Structure formats: C-alpha cells, structure tokens
Amino acid sequence: TTIEFEPGCEADFNRVMEDIAPEDDRWEHNERNADTNGHSHARAGLIGPSVTIPFRAGELLLGVWQKIVCIDFDDRPRARKLVVQLLGV
C-alpha cells in the first residue's frame, strides 16, 4: 500500500490495525487450525494484496510524503516475493 512512512504515522497505522483486528481477540481461524494468525488474515484482507500507482516519464506519481510499503501482518517470519508490473503505452 502507500502511506506517509514516518514513525508517528506508522504508530497510528499499527494502533488502528490493532483496534480493528486485535491480535489477542478470539479468532475462529486460530481455533479451527490450531494457529495464531487469524488477526493477520483479517488485516491483510482489509488492506488488500496490491496497489496501483500511476507513472509518467519514468517517475511514480506519488504525493510529496507518500511511500510505497509492503506490509506483512503475519506473526512469524516467512519468505515473500514482491511482484512489480509496469504497464504503459
């Protein structure tokens, strides 16, 4: 996704995610799968798997403070792949 990536905004984002999908809540996913990352699935579903950012003349058209961030909500390390696709005329 994109966000103004600075400590205050990052803290606010993390607080909002915890308010919406608390890690220590009861998650049906955890109970059915003997797992601990039900909150991660809910958070990832809210944010979505991708973002589209326009570009022109080889430059991304982002806001002044806007940054592209890859957010992994899982509660344990995993190998991830990031796919970047450029479409143009």
N, CA, C and O atoms as CSV, one atom per row, in Angstrom:
chain,resi,resn,atom,element,x,y,z
A,1,THR,N,N,0.847,-1.170,0.000
A,1,THR,CA,C,0.000,0.000,0.000
A,1,THR,C,C,0.895,1.238,0.000
A,1,THR,O,O,2.112,1.128,-0.154
A,2,THR,N,N,0.301,2.395,0.170
A,2,THR,CA,C,1.080,3.623,0.301
A,2,THR,C,C,0.715,4.291,1.616
A,2,THR,O,O,-0.410,4.175,2.100
A,3,ILE,N,N,1.683,4.986,2.179
A,3,ILE,CA,C,1.467,5.675,3.451
A,3,ILE,C,C,2.560,6.728,3.606
A,3,ILE,O,O,3.624,6.625,2.996
A,4,GLU,N,N,2.287,7.736,4.421
A,4,GLU,CA,C,3.355,8.655,4.805
A,4,GLU,C,C,4.187,7.888,5.829
A,4,GLU,O,O,3.808,7.784,6.995
A,5,PHE,N,N,5.312,7.357,5.389
A,5,PHE,CA,C,6.090,6.425,6.213
A,5,PHE,C,C,7.048,7.186,7.120
A,5,PHE,O,O,8.206,7.427,6.779
A,6,GLU,N,N,6.532,7.551,8.273
A,6,GLU,CA,C,7.325,8.184,9.320
A,6,GLU,C,C,6.831,7.606,10.642
A,6,GLU,O,O,5.722,7.074,10.697
A,7,PRO,N,N,7.624,7.697,11.706
A,7,PRO,CA,C,7.294,6.993,12.952
A,7,PRO,C,C,5.895,7.265,13.501
A,7,PRO,O,O,5.232,6.335,13.960
A,8,GLY,N,N,5.430,8.507,13.466
A,8,GLY,CA,C,4.107,8.816,14.002
A,8,GLY,C,C,2.996,8.151,13.220
A,8,GLY,O,O,2.080,7.565,13.798
A,9,CYS,N,N,3.080,8.242,11.916
A,9,CYS,CA,C,2.060,7.632,11.059
A,9,CYS,C,C,2.117,6.108,11.166
A,9,CYS,O,O,1.080,5.444,11.179
A,10,GLU,N,N,3.311,5.567,11.242
A,10,GLU,CA,C,3.462,4.115,11.396
A,10,GLU,C,C,2.828,3.655,12.709
A,10,GLU,O,O,2.136,2.637,12.734
A,11,ALA,N,N,3.054,4.383,13.786
A,11,ALA,CA,C,2.453,4.043,15.083
A,11,ALA,C,C,0.935,4.139,15.013
A,11,ALA,O,O,0.232,3.270,15.529
A,12,ASP,N,N,0.424,5.198,14.370
A,12,ASP,CA,C,-1.022,5.362,14.231
A,12,ASP,C,C,-1.621,4.213,13.425
A,12,ASP,O,O,-2.664,3.675,13.794
A,13,PHE,N,N,-0.974,3.839,12.338
A,13,PHE,CA,C,-1.452,2.748,11.492
A,13,PHE,C,C,-1.504,1.444,12.297
A,13,PHE,O,O,-2.494,0.713,12.243
A,14,ASN,N,N,-0.436,1.162,13.040
A,14,ASN,CA,C,-0.399,-0.057,13.848
A,14,ASN,C,C,-1.503,-0.049,14.911
A,14,ASN,O,O,-2.103,-1.089,15.182
A,15,ARG,N,N,-1.776,1.114,15.514
A,15,ARG,CA,C,-2.828,1.223,16.522
A,15,ARG,C,C,-4.192,0.965,15.892
A,15,ARG,O,O,-5.016,0.250,16.462
A,16,VAL,N,N,-4.432,1.545,14.715
A,16,VAL,CA,C,-5.702,1.341,14.030
A,16,VAL,C,C,-5.895,-0.141,13.693
A,16,VAL,O,O,-6.984,-0.682,13.887
A,17,MET,N,N,-4.855,-0.795,13.193
A,17,MET,CA,C,-4.965,-2.225,12.874
A,17,MET,C,C,-5.250,-3.036,14.134
A,17,MET,O,O,-6.030,-3.988,14.095
A,18,GLU,N,N,-4.630,-2.670,15.241
A,18,GLU,CA,C,-4.870,-3.385,16.500
A,18,GLU,C,C,-6.292,-3.124,16.994
A,18,GLU,O,O,-6.924,-4.023,17.549
A,19,ASP,N,N,-6.804,-1.906,16.799
A,19,ASP,CA,C,-8.178,-1.592,17.197
A,19,ASP,C,C,-9.185,-2.377,16.358
A,19,ASP,O,O,-10.175,-2.885,16.886
A,20,ILE,N,N,-8.936,-2.474,15.065
A,20,ILE,CA,C,-9.871,-3.139,14.145
A,20,ILE,C,C,-9.794,-4.660,14.278
A,20,ILE,O,O,-10.825,-5.330,14.331
A,21,ALA,N,N,-8.583,-5.204,14.332
A,21,ALA,CA,C,-8.382,-6.657,14.365
A,21,ALA,C,C,-7.339,-6.992,15.436
A,21,ALA,O,O,-6.180,-7.258,15.115
A,22,PRO,N,N,-7.752,-6.978,16.715
A,22,PRO,CA,C,-6.795,-7.211,17.806
A,22,PRO,C,C,-6.165,-8.601,17.755
A,22,PRO,O,O,-6.846,-9.606,17.548
A,23,GLU,N,N,-4.867,-8.630,17.945
A,23,GLU,CA,C,-4.136,-9.904,17.902
A,23,GLU,C,C,-4.639,-10.874,18.962
A,23,GLU,O,O,-4.712,-12.078,18.715
A,24,ASP,N,N,-4.989,-10.358,20.149
A,24,ASP,CA,C,-5.371,-11.251,21.250
A,24,ASP,C,C,-6.875,-11.543,21.300
A,24,ASP,O,O,-7.361,-12.083,22.294
A,25,ASP,N,N,-7.611,-11.196,20.255
A,25,ASP,CA,C,-9.036,-11.498,20.177
A,25,ASP,C,C,-9.231,-12.989,19.916
A,25,ASP,O,O,-8.268,-13.693,19.609
A,26,ARG,N,N,-10.451,-13.471,20.033
A,26,ARG,CA,C,-10.750,-14.860,19.684
A,26,ARG,C,C,-10.987,-14.913,18.175
A,26,ARG,O,O,-11.875,-14.238,17.654
A,27,TRP,N,N,-10.190,-15.715,17.483
A,27,TRP,CA,C,-10.290,-15.842,16.027
A,27,TRP,C,C,-10.671,-17.281,15.681
A,27,TRP,O,O,-9.985,-18.228,16.064
A,28,GLU,N,N,-11.763,-17.424,14.957
A,28,GLU,CA,C,-12.232,-18.745,14.533
A,28,GLU,C,C,-11.145,-19.489,13.757
A,28,GLU,O,O,-10.978,-20.699,13.915
A,29,HIS,N,N,-10.407,-18.758,12.919
A,29,HIS,CA,C,-9.299,-19.353,12.164
A,29,HIS,C,C,-8.313,-20.046,13.099
A,29,HIS,O,O,-7.881,-21.167,12.831
A,30,ASN,N,N,-7.962,-19.384,14.186
A,30,ASN,CA,C,-6.999,-19.960,15.130
A,30,ASN,C,C,-7.533,-21.239,15.758
A,30,ASN,O,O,-6.804,-22.219,15.908
A,31,GLU,N,N,-8.803,-21.222,16.121
A,31,GLU,CA,C,-9.383,-22.386,16.782
A,31,GLU,C,C,-9.555,-23.562,15.835
A,31,GLU,O,O,-9.367,-24.712,16.232
A,32,ARG,N,N,-9.908,-23.285,14.593
A,32,ARG,CA,C,-10.113,-24.367,13.623
A,32,ARG,C,C,-8.798,-24.946,13.102
A,32,ARG,O,O,-8.750,-26.104,12.686
A,33,ASN,N,N,-7.736,-24.147,13.125
A,33,ASN,CA,C,-6.470,-24.571,12.529
A,33,ASN,C,C,-5.324,-24.684,13.526
A,33,ASN,O,O,-4.173,-24.855,13.125
A,34,ALA,N,N,-5.621,-24.593,14.813
A,34,ALA,CA,C,-4.574,-24.593,15.843
A,34,ALA,C,C,-3.466,-23.623,15.445
A,34,ALA,O,O,-2.283,-23.963,15.462
A,35,ASP,N,N,-3.875,-22.418,15.089
A,35,ASP,CA,C,-2.970,-21.415,14.544
A,35,ASP,C,C,-3.018,-20.165,15.420
A,35,ASP,O,O,-3.772,-20.114,16.392
A,36,THR,N,N,-2.216,-19.162,15.078
A,36,THR,CA,C,-2.166,-17.932,15.876
A,36,THR,C,C,-2.258,-16.669,15.029
A,36,THR,O,O,-2.033,-15.571,15.539
A,37,ASN,N,N,-2.583,-16.803,13.750
A,37,ASN,CA,C,-2.523,-15.626,12.886
A,37,ASN,C,C,-3.862,-15.230,12.272
A,37,ASN,O,O,-3.896,-14.677,11.172
A,38,GLY,N,N,-4.955,-15.503,12.960
A,38,GLY,CA,C,-6.263,-15.089,12.457
A,38,GLY,C,C,-6.343,-13.584,12.254
A,38,GLY,O,O,-6.915,-13.110,11.272
A,39,HIS,N,N,-5.769,-12.842,13.183
A,39,HIS,CA,C,-5.752,-11.376,13.058
A,39,HIS,C,C,-5.001,-10.936,11.803
A,39,HIS,O,O,-5.366,-9.939,11.180
A,40,SER,N,N,-3.962,-11.668,11.430
A,40,SER,CA,C,-3.164,-11.337,10.251
A,40,SER,C,C,-3.997,-11.445,8.979
A,40,SER,O,O,-3.907,-10.589,8.099
A,41,HIS,N,N,-4.804,-12.492,8.885
A,41,HIS,CA,C,-5.654,-12.683,7.710
A,41,HIS,C,C,-6.695,-11.566,7.602
A,41,HIS,O,O,-6.950,-11.049,6.514
A,42,ALA,N,N,-7.291,-11.200,8.737
A,42,ALA,CA,C,-8.293,-10.130,8.729
A,42,ALA,C,C,-7.661,-8.804,8.292
A,42,ALA,O,O,-8.232,-8.083,7.474
A,43,ARG,N,N,-6.496,-8.489,8.831
A,43,ARG,CA,C,-5.813,-7.242,8.489
A,43,ARG,C,C,-5.406,-7.220,7.018
A,43,ARG,O,O,-5.586,-6.213,6.332
A,44,ALA,N,N,-4.859,-8.327,6.541
A,44,ALA,CA,C,-4.444,-8.404,5.132
A,44,ALA,C,C,-5.648,-8.261,4.207
A,44,ALA,O,O,-5.544,-7.648,3.145
A,45,GLY,N,N,-6.795,-8.826,4.604
A,45,GLY,CA,C,-7.993,-8.697,3.798
A,45,GLY,C,C,-8.474,-7.254,3.704
A,45,GLY,O,O,-8.998,-6.838,2.670
A,46,LEU,N,N,-8.301,-6.502,4.763
A,46,LEU,CA,C,-8.699,-5.089,4.758
A,46,LEU,C,C,-7.810,-4.247,3.848
A,46,LEU,O,O,-8.299,-3.366,3.142
A,47,ILE,N,N,-6.519,-4.513,3.864
A,47,ILE,CA,C,-5.564,-3.722,3.076
A,47,ILE,C,C,-5.543,-4.171,1.614
A,47,ILE,O,O,-5.417,-3.349,0.707
A,48,GLY,N,N,-5.668,-5.472,1.397
A,48,GLY,CA,C,-5.645,-5.994,0.034
A,48,GLY,C,C,-4.243,-6.391,-0.400
A,48,GLY,O,O,-3.257,-6.013,0.232
A,49,PRO,N,N,-4.161,-7.155,-1.483
A,49,PRO,CA,C,-2.876,-7.717,-1.897
A,49,PRO,C,C,-2.046,-6.844,-2.822
A,49,PRO,O,O,-0.895,-7.176,-3.105
A,50,SER,N,N,-2.604,-5.724,-3.304
A,50,SER,CA,C,-1.837,-4.965,-4.292
A,50,SER,C,C,-2.220,-3.493,-4.280
A,50,SER,O,O,-3.204,-3.082,-3.665
A,51,VAL,N,N,-1.418,-2.732,-4.971
A,51,VAL,CA,C,-1.671,-1.303,-5.130
A,51,VAL,C,C,-1.286,-0.919,-6.559
A,51,VAL,O,O,-0.324,-1.449,-7.114
A,52,THR,N,N,-2.040,-0.003,-7.141
A,52,THR,CA,C,-1.733,0.505,-8.468
A,52,THR,C,C,-1.292,1.953,-8.328
A,52,THR,O,O,-1.990,2.768,-7.726
A,53,ILE,N,N,-0.135,2.265,-8.883
A,53,ILE,CA,C,0.403,3.625,-8.804
A,53,ILE,C,C,0.736,4.084,-10.224
A,53,ILE,O,O,1.521,3.439,-10.918
A,54,PRO,N,N,0.152,5.177,-10.646
A,54,PRO,CA,C,0.454,5.667,-11.995
A,54,PRO,C,C,1.869,6.232,-12.085
A,54,PRO,O,O,2.452,6.648,-11.083
A,55,PHE,N,N,2.398,6.239,-13.277
A,55,PHE,CA,C,3.703,6.868,-13.500
A,55,PHE,C,C,3.687,7.569,-14.841
A,55,PHE,O,O,2.908,7.229,-15.731
A,56,ARG,N,N,4.564,8.555,-14.971
A,56,ARG,CA,C,4.678,9.326,-16.209
A,56,ARG,C,C,6.142,9.707,-16.377
A,56,ARG,O,O,6.807,10.114,-15.423
A,57,ALA,N,N,6.618,9.574,-17.569
A,57,ALA,CA,C,8.010,9.918,-17.891
A,57,ALA,C,C,8.990,9.205,-16.960
A,57,ALA,O,O,9.997,9.780,-16.546
A,58,GLY,N,N,8.685,7.953,-16.637
A,58,GLY,CA,C,9.583,7.155,-15.809
A,58,GLY,C,C,9.550,7.478,-14.325
A,58,GLY,O,O,10.378,6.965,-13.573
A,59,GLU,N,N,8.615,8.315,-13.878
A,59,GLU,CA,C,8.516,8.709,-12.462
A,59,GLU,C,C,7.174,8.265,-11.886
A,59,GLU,O,O,6.128,8.433,-12.513
A,60,LEU,N,N,7.224,7.694,-10.675
A,60,LEU,CA,C,5.982,7.356,-9.989
A,60,LEU,C,C,5.278,8.637,-9.566
A,60,LEU,O,O,5.917,9.585,-9.109
A,61,LEU,N,N,3.961,8.656,-9.720
A,61,LEU,CA,C,3.193,9.842,-9.357
A,61,LEU,C,C,2.651,9.673,-7.939
A,61,LEU,O,O,1.477,9.368,-7.729
A,62,LEU,N,N,3.538,9.881,-6.988
A,62,LEU,CA,C,3.208,9.775,-5.561
A,62,LEU,C,C,3.115,11.165,-4.950
A,62,LEU,O,O,3.655,12.131,-5.490
A,63,GLY,N,N,2.422,11.255,-3.815
A,63,GLY,CA,C,2.379,12.505,-3.072
A,63,GLY,C,C,3.756,12.841,-2.529
A,63,GLY,O,O,4.655,12.001,-2.524
A,64,VAL,N,N,3.911,14.055,-2.079
A,64,VAL,CA,C,5.213,14.535,-1.598
A,64,VAL,C,C,5.796,13.610,-0.524
A,64,VAL,O,O,6.982,13.285,-0.570
A,65,TRP,N,N,4.982,13.190,0.431
A,65,TRP,CA,C,5.470,12.373,1.553
A,65,TRP,C,C,5.086,10.904,1.415
A,65,TRP,O,O,5.424,10.090,2.276
A,66,GLN,N,N,4.400,10.568,0.366
A,66,GLN,CA,C,3.882,9.219,0.180
A,66,GLN,C,C,5.000,8.239,-0.175
A,66,GLN,O,O,5.868,8.541,-0.995
A,67,LYS,N,N,4.967,7.077,0.445
A,67,LYS,CA,C,5.916,5.999,0.177
A,67,LYS,C,C,5.143,4.715,-0.110
A,67,LYS,O,O,4.033,4.519,0.385
A,68,ILE,N,N,5.737,3.858,-0.905
A,68,ILE,CA,C,5.187,2.526,-1.136
A,68,ILE,C,C,5.721,1.627,-0.032
A,68,ILE,O,O,6.926,1.595,0.221
A,69,VAL,N,N,4.818,0.891,0.633
A,69,VAL,CA,C,5.234,-0.001,1.705
A,69,VAL,C,C,4.652,-1.395,1.477
A,69,VAL,O,O,3.526,-1.544,1.003
A,70,CYS,N,N,5.425,-2.389,1.816
A,70,CYS,CA,C,4.965,-3.768,1.795
A,70,CYS,C,C,4.722,-4.163,3.254
A,70,CYS,O,O,5.643,-4.144,4.070
A,71,ILE,N,N,3.494,-4.516,3.570
A,71,ILE,CA,C,3.129,-4.816,4.952
A,71,ILE,C,C,2.825,-6.298,5.066
A,71,ILE,O,O,1.985,-6.826,4.338
A,72,ASP,N,N,3.505,-6.958,5.973
A,72,ASP,CA,C,3.264,-8.371,6.250
A,72,ASP,C,C,2.726,-8.457,7.673
A,72,ASP,O,O,3.455,-8.195,8.629
A,73,PHE,N,N,1.459,-8.821,7.817
A,73,PHE,CA,C,0.822,-8.859,9.125
A,73,PHE,C,C,1.035,-10.178,9.863
A,73,PHE,O,O,0.618,-10.302,11.014
A,74,ASP,N,N,1.667,-11.157,9.239
A,74,ASP,CA,C,1.794,-12.466,9.864
A,74,ASP,C,C,2.590,-12.369,11.153
A,74,ASP,O,O,3.356,-11.427,11.358
A,75,ASP,N,N,2.399,-13.354,12.017
A,75,ASP,CA,C,3.054,-13.319,13.324
A,75,ASP,C,C,4.305,-14.198,13.393
A,75,ASP,O,O,4.827,-14.475,14.474
A,76,ARG,N,N,4.770,-14.624,12.233
A,76,ARG,CA,C,6.035,-15.370,12.194
A,76,ARG,C,C,6.701,-15.112,10.840
A,76,ARG,O,O,6.020,-14.830,9.854
A,77,PRO,N,N,8.015,-15.207,10.796
A,77,PRO,CA,C,8.736,-14.931,9.540
A,77,PRO,C,C,8.373,-15.923,8.438
A,77,PRO,O,O,8.184,-17.114,8.685
A,78,ARG,N,N,8.282,-15.406,7.234
A,78,ARG,CA,C,8.034,-16.219,6.050
A,78,ARG,C,C,8.780,-15.587,4.882
A,78,ARG,O,O,9.053,-14.387,4.885
A,79,ALA,N,N,9.104,-16.392,3.896
A,79,ALA,CA,C,9.703,-15.850,2.674
A,79,ALA,C,C,8.571,-15.273,1.826
A,79,ALA,O,O,7.541,-15.920,1.634
A,80,ARG,N,N,8.764,-14.071,1.326
A,80,ARG,CA,C,7.750,-13.415,0.497
A,80,ARG,C,C,8.386,-12.980,-0.818
A,80,ARG,O,O,9.593,-12.747,-0.883
A,81,LYS,N,N,7.581,-12.872,-1.848
A,81,LYS,CA,C,8.033,-12.350,-3.140
A,81,LYS,C,C,7.215,-11.113,-3.452
A,81,LYS,O,O,6.002,-11.091,-3.244
A,82,LEU,N,N,7.867,-10.104,-3.943
A,82,LEU,CA,C,7.204,-8.881,-4.349
A,82,LEU,C,C,7.244,-8.832,-5.881
A,82,LEU,O,O,8.312,-8.933,-6.485
A,83,VAL,N,N,6.077,-8.679,-6.495
A,83,VAL,CA,C,5.979,-8.629,-7.952
A,83,VAL,C,C,5.681,-7.191,-8.345
A,83,VAL,O,O,4.737,-6.581,-7.843
A,84,VAL,N,N,6.496,-6.656,-9.250
A,84,VAL,CA,C,6.284,-5.317,-9.780
A,84,VAL,C,C,5.994,-5.457,-11.266
A,84,VAL,O,O,6.762,-6.072,-12.006
A,85,GLN,N,N,4.882,-4.881,-11.690
A,85,GLN,CA,C,4.491,-4.956,-13.094
A,85,GLN,C,C,4.301,-3.523,-13.599
A,85,GLN,O,O,3.559,-2.742,-13.002
A,86,LEU,N,N,4.964,-3.188,-14.686
A,86,LEU,CA,C,4.840,-1.871,-15.275
A,86,LEU,C,C,4.041,-2.001,-16.572
A,86,LEU,O,O,4.360,-2.825,-17.430
A,87,LEU,N,N,3.015,-1.192,-16.701
A,87,LEU,CA,C,2.199,-1.180,-17.900
A,87,LEU,C,C,2.234,0.215,-18.480
A,87,LEU,O,O,2.110,1.193,-17.743
A,88,GLY,N,N,2.397,0.327,-19.765
A,88,GLY,CA,C,2.439,1.639,-20.385
A,88,GLY,C,C,2.176,1.547,-21.877
A,88,GLY,O,O,2.017,0.466,-22.445
A,89,VAL,N,N,2.136,2.706,-22.480
A,89,VAL,CA,C,1.911,2.751,-23.924
A,89,VAL,C,C,3.174,3.197,-24.621
A,89,VAL,O,O,3.198,3.301,-25.848
